[in-house]
Amino acid sequence: MITIKKYINQVCYIEIDRPDKKNALAKSTIEKLIDFFKTSANSTQFNVLVLSGSNGFFSAGADLGWMKEGMKQSDVENLEDAQLFNSLYHTMSIYPKPILAKVESGAYGGAIGLMACSDVVITSPDSLFKFSETALGLIPATVAPYIVKKIGNGNARYLLMSGNHFNGNDAFRYGLAHILVPNKDLEDTTQKTAEQISTLGPKALAKTKELLNYLDQKALSISPETQDYCASLIANARKLEESQERVTSFFKRNKSHTND
């Protein structure tokens, strides 16, 4: 689920609120995020959005309980599930208001895509990140276009194919994060940054974001054909013997149902 925490000085604070699952992105969570972005795009209640996770952690990425269901689903159902991430990332990318991601402690897998689709990312040097899909026999397919667009193909190749942990300093160096502060200053810095941006002209900000998206599309177009191709890769991977074995093994090791 997601929780709208508060509106302060033209800033809306929303939180991914599944602390028992390390704020993993279940199907219903993604649907609620998409609905929020679509219904609040033209809201006059706020000019800036801050996205965070509950209980001191941003998000563990795709909920593996949901991923495991894909082993029993039809090809059509798996493709529809995969397209949800496409829809979430695209909806965030075209959202007219600035999105700030307050990334506390770290993020895994598809949650790093939320960072890539945010306009400003604030985290701490000791936060930890990891693309753990290939370790689970899965493919980081729907997130890959947005990661490549954000940090370039070379950096994306290393992070997506190595599956290594990297920290906040690394995220800053790659361009996934913009502001690094000690964890104790994360809340205050996020609020001050968001409130400063909220004083700018909302129409000018929306048009500036539209301009940047236009320039982005010229550099790397994430077309419907690209989205379909990426969705089909992850949909098919969910049913492969390798992913079934590795995801099942994960559940035997860890009962939290979140990414490792």
QUIBELLIN-V764666 format. One record per helix or strand. SS is the DSSP state (@ for helix, = for strand). FROM is the first residue (numbers start at 1). LEN is the number of residues. Records with the same first field share a line. If there is no record, write none. Layout:
SS = FROM-LEN + FROM-LEN
This chain:
= = 2-7 + 11-6 + 25-1 + 48-6 + 59-1 + 62-1 + 98-6 + 106-3 + 120-4 + 128-3 + 166-2 + 179-2
@ = 19-3 + 27-14 + 64-9 + 75-20 + 110-7 + 134-3 + 141-11 + 153-10 + 168-7 + 183-16 + 202-18 + 224-14 + 241-13
